[in-house]
Amino acid sequence: MIIQWLGVFFAYVILDIVWAKYTLAIARNNKVPAAFWSAIVPVLSALVVIQYVTNPWLLIPMALGGAVGTWIAMST
């Protein structure tokens, strides 16, 4: 159970950082980096969705991971 929670948490931390990189690439009109990051977003999203569809309690670490990911992305 704790492994799933940690997996979802860190997957969302990474996903949120990837979203930030994608958004920055779009804002800067960098086509290749934007395309690269946009290819990663749906894969990571799908992996996490599969996890919390089977266990709605995993929405908690998902939300926390998103918050931490945003904080990290904004700090770098």
C-alpha positions as CSV (number, residue, x, y, z in Angstrom):
1,M,0.0,0.0,0.0
2,I,2.7,2.5,0.9
3,I,4.6,1.6,-2.3
4,Q,1.5,2.6,-4.3
5,W,1.1,5.9,-2.4
6,L,4.8,6.7,-2.9
7,G,4.6,5.7,-6.5
8,V,1.6,8.0,-7.2
9,F,3.1,10.8,-5.2
10,F,6.5,10.8,-7.1
11,A,4.8,10.2,-10.4
12,Y,2.7,13.3,-9.9
13,V,5.7,15.3,-8.7
14,I,7.5,14.4,-12.0
15,L,4.3,14.9,-14.0
16,D,3.8,18.4,-12.6
17,I,7.4,19.3,-13.4
18,V,7.0,18.0,-16.9
19,W,3.8,20.1,-17.4
20,A,5.8,23.1,-16.3
21,K,8.6,22.4,-18.7
22,Y,6.0,21.9,-21.5
23,T,4.3,25.2,-20.7
24,L,7.6,27.1,-20.6
25,A,8.6,25.6,-24.0
26,I,5.2,26.6,-25.5
27,A,5.5,30.1,-24.0
28,R,9.0,30.5,-25.5
29,N,7.9,29.0,-28.8
30,N,10.5,26.2,-28.6
31,K,8.9,23.6,-30.8
32,V,11.2,20.6,-30.3
33,P,11.3,20.8,-26.5
34,A,7.5,21.4,-26.4
35,A,7.0,18.3,-28.6
36,F,9.3,16.2,-26.4
37,W,7.5,17.2,-23.2
38,S,4.1,16.8,-24.8
39,A,5.0,13.2,-25.6
40,I,5.8,12.4,-22.0
41,V,2.7,14.0,-20.4
42,P,0.1,11.5,-21.6
43,V,2.2,8.5,-20.7
44,L,2.8,9.7,-17.1
45,S,-0.8,10.8,-16.8
46,A,-2.1,7.4,-17.9
47,L,0.2,5.5,-15.5
48,V,-1.1,7.5,-12.6
49,V,-4.8,7.4,-13.7
50,I,-4.6,3.6,-13.8
51,Q,-3.5,3.5,-10.2
52,Y,-6.1,5.8,-8.7
53,V,-9.0,4.5,-10.7
54,T,-8.6,1.2,-8.8
55,N,-8.1,2.9,-5.5
56,P,-9.6,6.4,-4.9
57,W,-7.6,6.9,-1.8
58,L,-4.6,7.4,-4.1
59,L,-6.1,10.8,-4.9
60,I,-4.5,12.1,-1.7
61,P,-0.9,11.4,-2.7
62,M,-1.7,12.6,-6.2
63,A,-2.8,16.0,-4.9
64,L,0.2,16.3,-2.6
65,G,2.5,15.2,-5.4
66,G,1.0,17.9,-7.7
67,A,1.6,20.6,-5.1
68,V,5.2,19.5,-4.5
69,G,5.8,19.3,-8.2
70,T,4.5,22.8,-8.8
71,W,6.6,24.1,-5.9
72,I,9.8,22.4,-7.3
73,A,9.1,23.6,-10.9
74,M,8.5,27.2,-9.7
75,S,11.7,27.1,-7.5
76,T,14.0,26.1,-10.4
